């Protein structure tokens, strides 16, 4: 369980104990998949996960788990009687990551979540349809009404996170963010949203009642630096390590970021999501092997470079020039920055 990102631990435990009606776990490391399934089953959670050609629905019924196959083109499940019963099927993973696992303690809620989720992430829907489905999705995921309304006001789904970051910076809270706001996944409507704070507190209290040791781990892991490497909900978490500057690594950073950048040694934690892309103007090697000691160089709003502690491997290189559309580039003033969470 300690291999799971701490925010996801909060979502899983809160969902299992009825504090949250349902959740979407955005990223699970395939290497820990069996461990996660055991956790779901121990907590009597029903779940849906992606496989080749569709999805698997697994739910607890009369003392045992049953599994059913959902075809890829299925848009709406009205009854499980329409589904084919199957045995265990391995999840679909890309770069050792299983994406978007849906969970709920109630089967009907899980099926409703799946139906909304499938419609929301179709490529053919209009902006108006997407915004309406975001409203439904927020409700079934148990987000505060004020935050749902704020999120669905904007056509660009990354804009609310930008505004949240901007408020944190303006109110000088970006270096002292309450841990409750990082125990939740949704974007608060404002940096002092009392409902979001209350939900985060309940999540953490539920984890504490489940296991004090796990609670201490979650608090420790969340209370760190969260570096925004892109627009939206994209962070790399780390703690700074006091060390002498490695001038060889510093010169490499100069080659990429020129001058006036921050440069430090950090110990990176398990990323919330993985991202793997190598292009001439940017590099994303955000997966399990980014965990550990790394050198980071960054200029707020301008760019970031993360290098291996010993080798010449580049794990992350993005600058403002990576973002081609003007709308995304306008949001970069809050990106390539550290957001510090405290308990």
C-alpha positions as CSV (number, residue, x, y, z in Angstrom):
1,X,0.0,0.0,0.0
2,X,2.9,2.3,0.6
3,X,3.7,2.1,-3.1
4,X,0.6,4.0,-4.0
5,X,0.7,7.8,-4.3
6,X,-0.5,9.3,-1.0
7,X,-3.4,11.3,-2.6
8,X,-4.7,8.0,-4.1
9,X,-4.4,6.3,-0.7
10,X,-6.8,9.0,0.6
11,X,-9.2,8.5,-2.3
12,X,-9.2,4.7,-1.9
13,X,-9.7,4.7,1.9
14,X,-12.3,7.5,1.8
15,X,-14.3,5.6,-0.9
16,X,-14.1,2.3,1.0
17,X,-15.5,3.9,4.1
18,X,-18.3,5.8,2.4
19,X,-16.8,9.2,3.0
20,X,-16.5,9.5,-0.8
21,X,-19.1,7.9,-3.1
22,X,-16.7,6.9,-5.9
23,X,-13.2,7.7,-7.2
24,X,-11.1,7.6,-10.4
25,X,-7.6,6.4,-9.6
26,X,-5.7,8.1,-12.4
27,X,-2.5,6.1,-12.3
28,X,-1.4,2.7,-10.8
29,X,2.0,1.2,-11.4
30,X,1.6,-2.1,-13.1
31,X,4.3,-3.6,-11.0
32,X,2.1,-3.2,-7.9
33,X,-1.2,-4.2,-9.6
34,X,-1.8,-7.4,-7.7
35,X,-1.1,-5.6,-4.5
36,X,-3.7,-2.9,-5.4
37,X,-6.3,-5.6,-6.3
38,X,-5.7,-7.3,-2.9
39,X,-6.3,-3.9,-1.2
40,X,-9.5,-3.3,-3.2
41,X,-10.8,-6.7,-2.2
42,X,-9.8,-6.4,1.4
43,X,-11.8,-3.2,1.5
44,X,-14.7,-4.8,-0.4
45,X,-14.5,-2.2,-3.2
46,X,-16.0,-2.8,-6.6
47,X,-13.8,-1.7,-9.5
48,X,-13.5,-1.3,-13.3
49,X,-10.2,-1.3,-15.0
50,X,-9.0,-1.1,-18.7
51,X,-7.9,-4.3,-20.6
52,X,-7.2,-5.0,-24.3
53,X,-10.5,-4.5,-26.1
54,X,-12.5,-3.1,-23.3
55,X,-12.8,-3.1,-19.5
56,X,-13.2,-5.5,-16.6
57,X,-15.9,-5.0,-14.0
58,X,-15.2,-6.8,-10.8
59,X,-17.7,-6.6,-7.9
60,X,-18.3,-8.3,-4.6
61,X,-21.4,-10.4,-4.4
62,X,-22.5,-13.1,-1.9
63,X,-19.1,-13.6,-0.4
64,X,-17.0,-13.6,-3.5
65,X,-15.9,-11.4,-6.4
66,X,-17.4,-11.8,-9.9
67,X,-15.7,-10.4,-13.1
68,X,-17.4,-9.3,-16.3
69,X,-16.1,-8.1,-19.6
70,X,-17.2,-4.7,-21.0
71,X,-16.6,-4.2,-24.7
72,X,-14.6,-1.2,-25.8
73,X,-17.5,0.4,-27.7
74,X,-19.9,0.0,-24.8
75,X,-21.4,3.5,-24.1
76,X,-23.9,2.6,-21.4
77,X,-24.4,-0.3,-19.0
78,X,-28.0,-0.7,-17.9
79,X,-27.6,-4.1,-16.3
80,X,-24.7,-6.6,-15.6
81,X,-26.9,-9.3,-17.1
82,X,-25.9,-7.9,-20.5
83,X,-22.2,-8.6,-19.8
84,X,-20.1,-11.7,-20.2
85,X,-18.6,-13.4,-17.1
86,X,-14.9,-13.9,-17.3
87,X,-11.9,-15.0,-15.2
88,X,-8.9,-12.8,-14.3
89,X,-7.7,-10.6,-17.2
90,X,-4.5,-8.6,-16.9
91,X,-4.9,-4.8,-17.2
92,X,-3.9,-2.7,-20.2
93,X,-0.8,-0.7,-19.3
94,X,1.4,1.8,-21.2
95,X,4.9,2.3,-19.9
96,X,4.0,0.2,-16.8
97,X,1.1,2.4,-15.9
98,X,-2.6,1.4,-15.6
99,X,-4.7,4.5,-16.1
100,X,-8.1,5.4,-14.8
101,X,-9.3,2.7,-12.5
102,X,-12.9,3.4,-11.3
103,X,-13.9,2.4,-7.8
104,X,-17.0,2.5,-5.5
105,X,-18.4,0.4,-2.6
106,X,-21.8,0.5,-4.4
107,X,-22.2,-1.3,-7.7
108,X,-24.9,1.0,-9.0
109,X,-22.7,4.0,-8.3
110,X,-19.8,2.4,-10.1
111,X,-21.9,1.6,-13.2
112,X,-23.2,5.2,-13.2
113,X,-19.7,6.5,-12.9
114,X,-18.5,4.3,-15.8
115,X,-21.4,5.5,-18.0
116,X,-20.6,9.2,-17.4
117,X,-16.8,8.5,-17.7
118,X,-17.2,6.8,-21.1
119,X,-19.3,9.6,-22.5
120,X,-17.0,12.3,-21.1
121,X,-13.9,11.0,-22.7
122,X,-15.2,10.4,-26.2
123,X,-13.3,12.4,-28.7
124,X,-16.5,13.3,-30.7
125,X,-18.3,15.2,-28.0
126,X,-18.8,19.0,-28.2
127,X,-17.4,21.5,-25.6
128,X,-20.9,22.1,-24.3
129,X,-21.4,18.3,-23.9
130,X,-18.1,17.9,-22.1
131,X,-18.9,20.7,-19.7
132,X,-22.2,19.1,-18.9
133,X,-20.6,15.7,-18.3
134,X,-18.0,17.4,-16.1
135,X,-20.9,18.6,-13.9
136,X,-22.3,15.1,-13.6
137,X,-18.8,13.6,-13.0
138,X,-18.1,16.1,-10.2
139,X,-21.3,15.2,-8.5
140,X,-20.9,11.4,-8.6
141,X,-17.3,11.8,-7.4
142,X,-18.5,13.8,-4.4
143,X,-16.8,17.1,-5.1
144,X,-18.2,20.3,-3.5
145,X,-20.9,22.1,-5.6
146,X,-19.0,25.3,-5.5
147,X,-15.9,23.6,-7.0
148,X,-17.9,21.8,-9.6
149,X,-19.6,25.0,-10.7
150,X,-16.3,26.8,-10.9
151,X,-14.6,24.0,-12.9
152,X,-17.4,23.8,-15.4
153,X,-17.4,27.6,-16.0
154,X,-14.4,27.4,-18.3
155,X,-14.0,25.7,-21.7
156,X,-10.3,24.9,-20.9
157,X,-10.3,22.2,-18.2
158,X,-6.8,23.3,-17.1
159,X,-7.8,26.9,-16.4
160,X,-9.3,26.3,-12.9
161,X,-6.0,24.8,-11.7
162,X,-4.2,27.9,-13.1
163,X,-6.5,30.2,-11.1
164,X,-6.0,28.1,-8.0
165,X,-2.2,28.3,-8.4
166,X,-2.5,32.1,-9.1
167,X,-4.5,32.6,-5.9
168,X,-2.0,30.7,-3.9
169,X,0.8,32.9,-5.2
170,X,-1.2,36.1,-4.8
171,X,-2.1,35.3,-1.2
172,X,1.5,34.1,-0.4
173,X,0.2,30.6,0.4
174,X,2.2,28.8,-2.3
175,X,4.9,28.0,0.3
176,X,2.5,27.1,3.0
177,X,-0.4,25.1,1.6
178,X,-2.6,23.2,4.1
179,X,-2.1,19.5,3.7
180,X,-5.9,19.0,3.5
181,X,-5.8,20.6,0.0
182,X,-3.4,18.0,-1.3
183,X,-5.3,15.0,0.2
184,X,-8.1,15.8,-2.3
185,X,-7.9,15.4,-6.1
186,X,-10.4,18.0,-7.3
187,X,-9.3,21.6,-7.8
188,X,-10.7,23.9,-5.1
189,X,-12.8,26.9,-6.4
190,X,-10.5,29.2,-4.4
191,X,-7.4,28.8,-2.2
192,X,-9.4,29.1,1.0
193,X,-12.4,26.9,0.0
194,X,-13.8,25.7,3.4
195,X,-15.7,22.8,1.8
196,X,-12.5,21.5,0.1
197,X,-10.6,21.9,3.4
198,X,-13.4,20.0,5.3
199,X,-13.4,17.2,2.7
200,X,-9.6,16.9,2.9
201,X,-9.7,16.8,6.6
202,X,-12.3,14.0,6.5
203,X,-10.2,12.0,4.1
204,X,-7.2,12.2,6.3
205,X,-9.2,11.4,9.5
206,X,-10.6,8.3,7.7
207,X,-7.0,7.2,6.8
208,X,-6.0,7.8,10.4
209,X,-8.9,5.6,11.7
210,X,-7.9,2.9,9.2
211,X,-4.2,2.9,10.2
212,X,-2.2,5.4,12.2
213,X,1.0,4.2,10.6
214,X,-0.4,4.7,7.1
215,X,-1.8,8.1,8.2
216,X,1.7,9.2,9.3
217,X,3.1,8.0,6.0
218,X,0.5,10.0,4.0
219,X,1.1,13.2,6.0
220,X,4.9,12.8,5.6
221,X,4.6,12.2,1.9
222,X,2.1,15.0,1.2
223,X,4.0,17.5,3.3
224,X,6.7,18.2,0.7
225,X,7.4,20.3,-2.4
226,X,5.0,19.7,-5.3
227,X,6.6,21.0,-8.5
228,X,4.2,21.9,-11.3
229,X,5.8,20.8,-14.5
230,X,2.8,21.5,-16.8
231,X,-0.6,23.1,-16.9
232,X,-3.4,21.3,-15.0
233,X,-2.9,18.7,-12.2
234,X,0.7,17.7,-13.1
235,X,3.3,17.6,-10.3
236,X,6.6,16.0,-9.3
237,X,6.9,15.7,-5.5
238,X,10.3,15.9,-3.8
239,X,12.3,17.0,-0.8
240,X,15.4,19.2,-1.1
241,X,18.7,17.6,-0.2
242,X,21.5,19.9,1.1
243,X,24.6,19.3,-1.1
244,X,27.4,21.0,-2.9
245,X,26.6,22.1,-6.4
246,X,27.8,19.6,-9.1
247,X,29.3,22.0,-11.6
248,X,29.2,19.5,-14.4
249,X,25.5,19.1,-14.0
250,X,25.1,22.9,-13.5
251,X,26.8,23.5,-16.9
252,X,24.4,21.1,-18.6
253,X,21.5,23.0,-17.0
254,X,23.0,26.2,-18.4
255,X,23.0,24.7,-21.9
256,X,19.3,24.1,-21.6
257,X,18.0,27.0,-19.5
258,X,20.7,29.6,-20.1
259,X,20.8,31.7,-16.9
260,X,18.9,32.9,-13.8
261,X,17.6,29.4,-12.8
262,X,17.3,27.7,-9.5
263,X,19.5,24.6,-9.2
264,X,19.3,22.0,-6.4
265,X,19.6,18.3,-5.5
266,X,16.2,16.7,-4.7
267,X,14.9,13.3,-3.7
268,X,11.9,12.6,-5.9
269,X,8.9,10.6,-4.7
270,X,6.4,8.4,-6.6
271,X,4.8,10.6,-9.3
272,X,1.0,10.9,-9.3
273,X,1.0,10.1,-13.0
274,X,3.6,8.7,-15.5
275,X,4.4,10.5,-18.8
276,X,6.8,9.2,-21.4
277,X,7.6,11.3,-24.6
278,X,10.9,12.1,-26.2
279,X,10.8,14.9,-28.8
280,X,13.4,17.3,-30.1
281,X,12.1,20.2,-28.0
282,X,11.1,18.4,-24.9
283,X,11.6,15.2,-22.9
284,X,9.2,13.4,-20.5
285,X,10.7,10.4,-18.7
286,X,8.3,10.5,-15.7
287,X,8.0,6.9,-14.5
288,X,9.1,4.8,-11.6
289,X,12.9,5.3,-12.3
290,X,12.6,9.0,-11.7
291,X,12.2,8.2,-8.0
292,X,15.3,9.0,-6.0
293,X,18.1,11.6,-6.1
294,X,18.0,14.0,-9.1
295,X,19.3,17.4,-10.0
296,X,16.6,19.9,-10.9
297,X,17.0,23.3,-12.6
298,X,14.0,25.6,-13.2
299,X,12.9,29.1,-14.0
300,X,9.3,29.9,-12.9
301,X,7.1,30.3,-15.9
302,X,10.0,29.5,-18.3
303,X,11.2,25.9,-18.0
304,X,12.6,23.0,-16.1
305,X,15.3,20.4,-16.5
306,X,15.7,17.3,-14.3
307,X,18.9,15.2,-14.6
308,X,20.0,11.9,-13.1
309,X,22.2,12.3,-10.0
310,X,25.1,10.3,-11.5
311,X,24.5,9.6,-15.2
312,X,23.7,12.0,-18.1
313,X,20.1,10.8,-18.4
314,X,17.5,13.6,-18.8
315,X,14.2,12.8,-17.1
316,X,12.3,16.0,-17.8
317,X,12.9,19.0,-20.1
318,X,10.1,21.4,-20.9
319,X,10.1,25.1,-21.6
320,X,7.6,27.7,-22.6
321,X,8.4,26.9,-26.2
322,X,7.0,23.4,-25.8
323,X,3.5,24.9,-25.6
324,X,2.5,25.9,-29.1
325,X,-1.0,27.3,-28.6
326,X,-1.2,30.7,-27.1
327,X,-3.9,29.8,-24.6
328,X,-1.6,27.2,-22.8
329,X,1.4,29.6,-22.9
330,X,-0.6,32.2,-21.1
331,X,-1.1,29.8,-18.2
332,X,2.6,29.2,-17.7
333,X,3.2,32.0,-15.2
334,X,2.0,29.4,-12.5
335,X,4.0,26.5,-14.0
336,X,7.6,25.4,-13.4
337,X,7.1,26.5,-9.8
338,X,7.4,24.9,-6.4
339,X,4.2,24.6,-4.3
340,X,5.0,23.6,-0.7
341,X,2.5,21.7,1.4
342,X,2.8,21.8,5.2
343,X,1.0,19.9,7.9
